[in-house]
Amino acid sequence: MSATLLQINDLCISFQGPEGLRPALQHIHIQVNKGETVAIVGESGSGKSITSLSILGLLASPPAKYTQGAILFTQGNWTGDLLKVPGKTMEALRGNKIAMIFQEPMTSLNPVLTCGFQVMEAIRTHLKLDPAAAKAKTIALFEKVQLPDPAGIFNRYPHQISGGQKQRVMIAMAISCEPELLICDEPTTALDVTVQKNILQLIRSLQIEQQMGVIFITHDLGVVAEIADRVVVLYRGQLVEENTTQELFKHPQHPYTRALLACRPVLHAKGERLPVVSDFMQVDGNGTASVEPNAGRQTAANANPQTVANRPFQPNDGQEPLVTVRNLQVHFPTKKSFLGKTLACTRAVDDVSFDIYPGETLGLVGESGCGKSTLGRTLLQLIPATEGQVLYKGYDLTRADALTLKRLRREMQIIFQDPYSSLNPRMRIGEAIAEPLLVHQLVRDKKEAREKVMHLLEKVGLLPEHYNRYPHEFSGGQRQRIVIARALALNPSFIICDESVSALDVSVQAQVLNLLNDLKADFGFTAVFISHDLSVVRYISDRILVMQKGKIIESGEASSVYYHPKEAYTQQLIAAIPKGIIA
């Protein structure tokens, strides 16, 4: 039996608000042993990150208040309660014996300091090495986490490297002092499956090599199956289930755990309505969960393979494509002469041709940097094409004047990856949804616009009182519904969804995918669904295009590409999906 490294006993945390103390964590018990990986899973707001931040003493108090419990950390013959140790002791432990990889490396790394300097700073603070030795150790760490050109990245700033590389820099910083406990807070959220696989393998190998205890926080149960020894499930600040990974996946006990496992798109045929948490449990006014009487029946009811949504998409005989793309190229200059002549360029989209038919959902997949988002935005001429044609209903958008583009953009919309950054933080969401109606003069006055917005809010599952709220007052899933409502305001015939569910909890993702299927049936629009997650694309799409280095390397009917890929690159993408989520 491995020695206990961390023991969380009866931890209760509340936050001070206008109406008094509001409980955030209630009576949490978690144990982590040396050399063990414990996954903490749950939706946003379940208390996962609050638990991890409490271990490192990073919760601001006030407003946080520890009303009960202890966090015991053992180092050799010393055991201390991290909630009560002096500040100097916590500073000595933090980043040294207990380290953390944060969810978003771009906001965790200092943008004005080089990657090498930031890792050196941690090493010099805790290990007291001279600059030359600290630099040598930093470059060695960059090699250990398999960064390309370690010496070059040492002198680069965070914005000069990719998301996966930034995450590796964060890992290098976290392991620089050989911690005994490593906390990973959603370290692979929204990363490509291949980058995710490499990072998971890296964390696992470092843990075995250094016999670290690891707390792995995630909402992705596929990742849990890949890396964890034990799993703790949190729901609304309460621990509802704990078991070994194998037992939890085979025999989940709590309805919330069963809901999280059941709502993954990979388990369902195309177009099936995905189960959501409310199908498995009901919650009373006190937040107490109980089994929903009809739990799981909906899935069985939807399993009929003859439903219209499950049938392969077939364009009508002689039907003209809604969108035709021919020899499209988009180049970005990387080097120019003194006179401004382009000497070198990046071919983000490189001679791409395909058709999109009315009523079809076309999936576009590939790793970050393959050109899929650039292609999506070029279809709407948000990025100008270098060469080639984009024909929409016969109009060549690449040569259309501004007035024609404005008229056609009433029929073409985009749902961006990050709904928060695509909403004006100073504008109420009702006004944000009404704005395109007023710009394109599709309503007589603001009263009519308000009526239409209220109807759209109802369509996407939001409430009338949400009209006057600001974006920061909503959850991630609700903000995604808001931008979907805004995209539908003009009743478009063509919508591009750019990574629109990539960073959502699996249960919220299921709700949004169900919503998109419902709205597609109601409004009859044509869609391009861009994602790096092949399992989601297989579920939502009729056809799939696989993109690599600016080129389309494989295309075909969705299930055919997913289950019988022909190209080695597509096979690599599918092989990188965590085994726990392959149906």
C-alpha positions in Angstrom: 0.0 0.0 0.0 1.4 3.4 -1.1 1.9 6.1 1.6 -0.7 8.7 1.9 0.4 12.0 0.3 -2.7 14.2 0.6 -5.7 13.8 2.8 -8.7 16.2 2.4 -11.0 15.7 5.4 -14.6 17.0 5.7 -13.7 20.2 3.7 -16.5 22.8 3.5 -16.0 26.1 1.7 -18.6 28.9 1.3 -18.4 32.3 -0.5 -19.6 35.5 1.0 -22.2 37.3 -1.1 -24.9 39.9 -0.8 -27.3 37.4 0.7 -24.7 35.9 3.1 -22.6 32.7 2.9 -23.3 30.5 -0.1 -21.9 26.9 0.2 -19.5 25.9 -2.7 -18.0 22.6 -1.3 -19.8 20.4 1.3 -18.0 17.7 3.4 -15.5 16.6 0.8 -13.2 13.7 1.6 -10.4 12.9 -0.9 -7.2 10.9 -0.4 -4.2 10.8 -2.8 -1.4 8.3 -2.4 2.2 8.6 -3.6 2.5 7.4 -7.2 -1.3 7.4 -7.7 -3.5 9.5 -10.1 -6.9 10.5 -8.8 -9.3 12.1 -11.2 -11.9 14.7 -10.0 -14.7 14.9 -12.5 -17.9 17.0 -12.8 -19.5 19.8 -14.7 -18.5 23.5 -14.4 -19.6 24.7 -11.0 -19.3 21.3 -9.4 -16.3 22.4 -7.2 -13.4 20.8 -9.0 -11.2 23.9 -9.4 -12.2 25.2 -6.0 -10.8 22.0 -4.5 -7.5 22.3 -6.3 -7.0 26.0 -5.6 -7.7 25.3 -1.9 -4.8 22.9 -1.7 -2.4 25.6 -2.9 -4.0 28.4 -0.8 -4.9 30.3 -4.0 -8.6 31.1 -3.0 -9.0 34.7 -2.0 -10.4 35.0 1.5 -12.7 36.9 1.6 -14.9 36.1 -0.3 -14.0 32.4 0.3 -14.4 31.1 3.8 -13.3 27.7 5.1 -16.1 26.7 7.4 -14.9 23.2 8.3 -12.3 20.5 7.5 -8.5 20.1 6.9 -6.1 19.5 4.0 -3.2 17.4 5.3 -0.1 17.1 3.2 2.7 14.7 4.2 6.3 15.2 3.2 8.7 12.7 4.7 8.1 12.7 8.5 6.3 16.0 8.4 2.5 16.4 8.1 0.8 19.8 8.1 -2.7 21.2 7.6 -2.4 23.4 4.5 -5.2 25.6 5.7 -3.3 26.5 8.8 0.4 26.5 7.9 2.2 29.9 8.0 2.5 31.9 4.8 6.3 31.2 4.5 5.7 27.4 4.7 3.1 27.6 2.0 5.4 29.6 -0.2 8.1 27.0 0.2 5.7 24.2 -0.7 3.9 25.9 -3.6 5.6 25.3 -6.9 8.2 23.2 -5.1 6.6 20.2 -3.4 3.1 20.9 -4.7 2.8 22.1 -8.3 0.0 22.9 -10.7 -0.7 22.9 -14.4 -3.5 25.4 -15.1 -6.3 25.1 -17.6 -5.3 28.0 -19.9 -1.6 28.3 -20.4 -1.8 31.6 -22.4 -3.3 33.4 -19.3 -1.0 31.5 -16.9 2.2 32.5 -18.7 3.5 36.1 -18.5 3.2 37.5 -22.1 6.1 39.9 -21.6 8.6 37.3 -20.4 10.3 34.5 -22.4 9.3 30.9 -21.8 12.8 30.1 -20.6 12.9 33.0 -18.1 9.6 31.9 -16.5 10.8 28.4 -15.9 14.2 29.6 -14.7 12.5 31.8 -12.2 10.8 28.9 -10.5 14.0 26.9 -10.4 16.1 29.7 -9.0 13.4 30.6 -6.4 13.2 27.0 -5.0 16.5 25.3 -5.9 18.8 28.3 -5.5 20.8 27.6 -8.7 23.0 30.1 -10.4 21.7 31.5 -13.8 23.9 29.2 -16.0 22.8 26.0 -14.1 19.1 27.2 -14.1 19.3 27.7 -17.9 20.8 24.3 -18.5 18.2 22.7 -16.3 15.4 24.6 -18.1 16.6 23.5 -21.6 16.9 19.9 -20.3 13.3 20.1 -19.0 12.1 21.4 -22.4 13.8 18.3 -24.0 12.1 16.1 -21.4 8.6 17.4 -22.3 9.5 16.8 -26.0 9.4 20.5 -27.1 10.9 21.0 -30.6 14.0 23.1 -30.6 14.3 23.5 -26.8 17.1 26.2 -27.0 15.0 28.2 -29.5 11.8 28.0 -27.4 13.8 29.1 -24.4 14.1 32.6 -26.0 10.5 32.8 -27.4 7.5 34.5 -25.9 4.3 32.6 -25.2 2.5 34.1 -28.2 5.2 32.7 -30.5 4.4 29.0 -29.8 1.4 26.8 -30.3 -1.2 25.9 -27.6 0.2 22.4 -27.2 3.7 23.8 -26.9 2.6 26.4 -24.3 1.0 23.5 -22.3 4.4 21.7 -22.4 6.1 24.8 -21.1 3.6 24.8 -18.2 4.4 21.1 -17.5 8.1 21.8 -17.6 7.6 24.6 -15.0 5.4 22.4 -12.9 7.9 19.5 -12.7 11.0 21.7 -12.5 11.4 21.2 -8.8 10.4 17.5 -8.9 7.1 18.0 -6.9 5.6 15.2 -4.8 2.1 16.3 -5.8 1.1 17.5 -9.2 -2.3 19.1 -9.8 -3.5 19.2 -13.4 -6.6 21.5 -13.9 -8.1 20.6 -17.3 -4.7 20.6 -18.9 -6.0 19.2 -22.3 -9.3 21.1 -22.7 -9.8 22.2 -26.3 -6.5 20.7 -27.5 -6.3 18.5 -30.6 -6.6 14.8 -29.8 -3.1 14.1 -31.0 -1.6 16.8 -28.8 -3.8 15.6 -25.9 -2.6 12.1 -26.3 1.0 13.2 -26.2 0.4 15.4 -23.1 -1.4 12.5 -21.3 1.5 10.1 -22.1 4.0 12.7 -20.9 2.2 13.3 -17.5 1.9 9.5 -17.0 5.5 8.8 -17.8 6.7 11.7 -15.5 4.5 10.4 -12.7 5.9 6.9 -13.0 9.5 8.2 -13.2 9.2 10.5 -10.2 6.5 8.6 -8.2 4.4 11.7 -8.0 0.9 11.8 -6.7 -1.4 13.4 -9.4 -4.8 15.1 -9.1 -6.3 15.3 -12.6 -9.3 17.6 -12.9 -11.4 17.2 -16.0 -15.0 16.9 -17.4 -13.8 14.5 -20.1 -14.5 10.9 -19.1 -12.5 9.6 -22.0 -9.4 11.2 -20.6 -10.2 9.8 -17.1 -10.3 6.3 -18.6 -6.8 6.9 -20.1 -4.9 8.2 -17.1 -6.7 7.8 -13.7 -6.4 5.0 -11.1 -9.3 6.3 -9.0 -12.2 8.7 -9.8 -14.0 11.1 -7.6 -17.3 12.5 -9.0 -18.4 16.0 -7.7 -21.9 17.4 -8.2 -22.9 20.9 -7.0 -20.1 20.9 -4.4 -20.9 17.4 -3.1 -18.9 14.1 -3.5 -21.5 11.8 -5.0 -19.3 8.8 -6.0 -15.8 7.4 -5.7 -14.4 4.2 -7.1 -11.5 2.7 -9.1 -11.7 3.8 -12.8 -12.5 0.4 -14.1 -15.3 -0.2 -11.6 -16.8 3.3 -12.1 -17.0 2.8 -15.9 -18.4 -0.7 -15.6 -20.8 -0.2 -12.7 -21.6 3.5 -12.1 -23.8 3.8 -9.0 -25.0 7.4 -8.8 -27.5 8.7 -11.5 -25.2 11.7 -12.2 -22.3 9.4 -13.0 -24.5 7.4 -15.3 -25.6 10.6 -17.0 -22.1 11.8 -17.6 -21.2 8.4 -19.1 -24.3 8.1 -21.2 -24.4 11.6 -22.9 -21.1 11.1 -24.9 -21.9 11.5 -28.6 -19.6 8.6 -29.5 -22.1 6.1 -27.9 -25.0 7.2 -30.2 -25.9 6.9 -33.8 -26.0 10.1 -35.9 -29.0 12.2 -35.1 -30.1 10.3 -32.0 -31.2 12.6 -29.2 -28.4 12.6 -26.6 -29.3 11.9 -23.0 -28.8 14.8 -20.6 -28.5 14.9 -16.8 -32.2 15.7 -16.3 -33.0 12.3 -18.0 -31.3 10.5 -15.2 -31.9 12.5 -12.1 -34.2 15.2 -10.6 -33.0 17.8 -8.1 -35.2 19.2 -5.3 -35.1 22.7 -3.9 -32.3 21.8 -1.5 -30.1 20.5 -4.3 -30.6 16.8 -3.4 -30.5 14.5 -6.4 -32.6 11.4 -6.9 -33.1 8.9 -9.7 -35.5 10.1 -12.4 -38.2 7.4 -12.9 -37.6 7.3 -16.7 -33.8 7.3 -16.5 -32.2 5.9 -19.5 -35.5 5.1 -21.4 -35.0 8.0 -23.8 -31.8 6.5 -25.1 -33.5 3.2 -25.9 -36.4 5.0 -27.5 -34.0 6.8 -29.8 -32.0 3.8 -30.8 -34.2 3.0 -33.9 -31.7 3.1 -36.8 -34.5 3.8 -39.3 -35.2 7.4 -38.0 -34.8 10.1 -40.6 -31.9 11.7 -38.7 -29.9 8.4 -38.9 -30.3 7.9 -42.7 -27.3 8.9 -44.8 -27.8 12.4 -46.5 -28.5 12.2 -50.2 -28.9 15.3 -52.3 -32.0 15.3 -54.6 -31.4 14.2 -58.2 -30.1 17.1 -60.2 -29.9 19.3 -57.1 -27.5 22.2 -57.4 -25.0 22.8 -54.5 -25.7 25.7 -52.2 -22.0 26.4 -51.9 -19.3 25.5 -54.5 -15.6 25.9 -53.6 -13.1 25.7 -56.5 -9.3 25.8 -56.2 -9.5 28.0 -53.1 -6.2 29.3 -51.8 -5.4 31.6 -48.8 -1.8 32.7 -48.2 -0.4 34.7 -45.3 2.9 36.5 -45.9 5.7 35.5 -43.5 8.5 37.5 -45.1 8.5 40.7 -47.1 11.2 42.7 -48.9 12.0 46.3 -48.1 9.6 47.4 -50.8 6.8 45.2 -49.5 7.0 42.3 -51.9 6.1 38.9 -50.4 9.2 36.7 -50.3 7.7 33.8 -48.3 4.2 32.8 -47.2 2.2 30.3 -45.3 -0.3 28.4 -47.4 -3.2 28.2 -44.9 -5.6 26.9 -47.5 -3.9 25.2 -50.5 -6.0 24.5 -53.6 -9.2 23.2 -52.0 -12.3 22.2 -53.9 -15.7 20.8 -52.7 -19.5 21.2 -52.8 -22.1 21.7 -50.0 -25.7 20.8 -50.7 -28.8 22.4 -49.3 -29.8 20.8 -46.0 -26.4 19.1 -45.5 -24.2 19.2 -42.4 -20.6 19.0 -43.6 -17.9 18.2 -41.0 -14.5 19.7 -41.3 -11.8 18.1 -39.1 -8.0 18.4 -38.5 -5.4 19.5 -36.0 -4.8 23.1 -35.0 -3.0 24.9 -37.8 -4.4 22.7 -40.6 -6.4 25.7 -42.0 -9.9 24.6 -41.1 -10.9 27.8 -39.3 -9.3 29.9 -42.0 -11.2 28.0 -44.6 -14.5 28.5 -42.7 -14.0 32.2 -42.5 -12.9 32.5 -46.1 -16.2 30.9 -47.2 -17.9 33.9 -45.6 -15.2 36.3 -46.9 -14.2 37.3 -43.4 -10.7 36.5 -44.6 -10.1 37.3 -48.3 -9.1 34.5 -50.7 -5.8 34.7 -52.5 -7.0 32.7 -55.4 -10.0 30.5 -56.4 -13.8 30.8 -56.1 -16.5 30.5 -53.5 -19.9 30.3 -55.2 -23.0 30.8 -53.0 -26.2 30.4 -55.0 -24.2 31.2 -58.1 -22.7 34.4 -56.7 -18.8 34.4 -56.6 -18.2 35.8 -53.1 -14.5 36.3 -53.8 -15.4 39.0 -56.4 -18.6 40.4 -55.0 -18.7 44.1 -54.1 -19.4 45.4 -50.5 -23.1 46.0 -51.1 -23.7 42.5 -52.6 -21.7 40.9 -49.7 -23.8 42.8 -47.1 -27.0 41.6 -48.8 -25.8 38.0 -49.0 -24.5 38.0 -45.4 -28.1 38.1 -44.2 -28.2 34.5 -45.3 -24.8 33.4 -44.0 -23.8 33.3 -40.3 -21.0 32.0 -38.1 -21.0 30.7 -34.5 -17.5 31.3 -33.1 -15.5 29.0 -30.9 -15.5 31.3 -27.8 -18.9 32.9 -27.3 -17.7 35.2 -24.5 -15.2 36.9 -26.7 -17.7 37.2 -29.6 -20.3 39.0 -27.4 -19.9 42.7 -26.5 -19.5 42.7 -22.6 -21.2 46.1 -22.4 -24.3 45.1 -24.4 -27.3 43.2 -22.9 -27.8 39.9 -24.7 -31.3 40.9 -25.9 -29.7 43.9 -27.7 -26.9 41.7 -29.1 -29.4 39.3 -30.7 -31.6 42.2 -31.9 -28.7 44.1 -33.5 -28.5 42.2 -36.8 -32.3 42.5 -37.2 -32.1 46.3 -36.9 -28.9 46.5 -39.1 -30.6 44.6 -42.0 -33.9 46.4 -41.4 -35.9 43.1 -41.0 -38.1 44.6 -38.3 -40.2 47.8 -38.2 -39.1 49.0 -34.8 -37.4 47.9 -31.5 -40.7 46.5 -30.2 -41.0 44.1 -33.0 -37.3 43.2 -32.6 -37.8 42.5 -28.9 -40.7 40.2 -29.8 -38.6 38.2 -32.2 -35.7 38.0 -29.8 -38.0 36.6 -27.1 -39.1 33.9 -29.5 -35.5 33.1 -30.3 -34.6 32.9 -26.6 -37.4 30.4 -26.1 -36.2 28.4 -29.1 -32.7 28.0 -27.7 -33.9 27.1 -24.2 -33.4 30.5 -22.5 -35.9 32.5 -20.4 -37.5 35.9 -21.1 -35.8 37.4 -18.0 -32.4 36.7 -19.7 -33.1 39.5 -22.2 -31.7 42.2 -20.0 -28.6 40.4 -18.6 -25.0 40.8 -19.6 -22.8 38.1 -21.1 -20.8 37.6 -17.8 -24.0 36.7 -16.0 -24.3 33.4 -17.9 -22.6 30.0 -17.9 -20.5 28.8 -20.9 -23.4 26.6 -22.2 -25.9 29.5 -21.9 -23.5 31.9 -23.7 -23.2 29.3 -26.5 -27.0 29.3 -26.8 -27.0 33.1 -27.0 -24.6 33.2 -30.0 -26.7 30.4 -31.7 -29.8 32.6 -31.2 -27.9 35.6 -32.7 -26.8 33.5 -35.7 -30.4 32.4 -36.3 -31.9 35.9 -35.9 -31.8 36.5 -39.7 -33.1 33.0 -40.5 -29.9 32.2 -42.5 -29.7 29.3 -45.0 -26.0 28.7 -44.3 -24.2 28.6 -40.9 -20.6 27.8 -40.0 -20.0 26.4 -36.5 -16.4 26.9 -35.6 -15.4 24.7 -32.7 -18.7 25.6 -31.1 -18.7 22.8 -28.5 -15.0 22.0 -28.0 -14.6 23.5 -24.5 -18.0 22.7 -23.1 -18.7 20.1 -20.4 -19.8 16.8 -21.9 -23.3 17.2 -20.5 -23.6 20.8 -21.8 -22.1 19.7 -25.1 -25.0 17.1 -25.4 -27.6 19.9 -24.8 -26.0 22.1 -27.4 -25.8 19.3 -30.0 -29.4 18.4 -29.3 -30.3 22.0 -29.8 -28.5 22.3 -33.1 -30.2 19.2 -34.4 -33.6 20.6 -33.3 -33.0 24.0 -34.8 -31.7 22.4 -38.1 -35.0 20.5 -38.3 -37.0 23.7 -37.6 -35.1 26.2 -39.7 -33.7 23.9 -42.4 -30.3 25.5 -42.7 -27.1 24.1 -44.2 -24.1 23.9 -41.9 -20.4 23.4 -41.8 -19.3 22.0 -38.5 -15.6 22.6 -37.8 -13.9 20.6 -35.0 -10.9 18.7 -34.0 -13.1 16.1 -32.2 -13.9 13.3 -34.8 -16.4 11.6 -32.4 -18.6 14.8 -32.3 -18.2 15.4 -36.0 -19.2 11.8 -36.8 -22.4 12.3 -34.7 -23.5 15.6 -36.1 -22.4 15.5 -39.8 -23.6 13.9 -43.0 -20.2 14.1 -44.7 -16.7 14.7 -43.3 -13.7 16.5 -44.9 -10.3 15.8 -43.3 -7.8 18.6 -43.6 -4.0 18.6 -43.2 -1.6 21.4 -43.9 -4.1 23.4 -45.9 -5.3 20.5 -48.1 -8.3 18.2 -48.1 -6.8 14.7 -47.8 -9.9 12.6 -47.3 -13.6 13.0 -47.7 -16.7 10.8 -47.5 -19.9 9.8 -45.7 -19.4 10.5 -42.0 -19.6 6.9 -40.6 -17.5 5.6 -43.4 -14.6 8.1 -42.7 -14.9 7.5 -38.9 -15.1 3.7 -38.9 -13.1 2.9 -42.1 -10.5 5.7 -42.6 -8.3 5.3 -45.7 -5.6 7.9 -45.1 -2.9 7.4 -42.4 -3.5 10.8 -41.0 -7.2 10.2 -40.4 -6.3 6.8 -38.8 -3.8 8.7 -36.6 -6.5 11.2 -35.5 -8.9 8.4 -34.6 -6.2 6.3 -32.8 -5.5 9.4 -30.7 -9.0 9.5 -29.3 -8.9 8.3 -25.6 -9.9 4.6 -25.6 -12.5 5.2 -22.9 -14.8 6.9 -25.4 -14.6 4.7 -28.4 -17.9 2.9 -28.9 
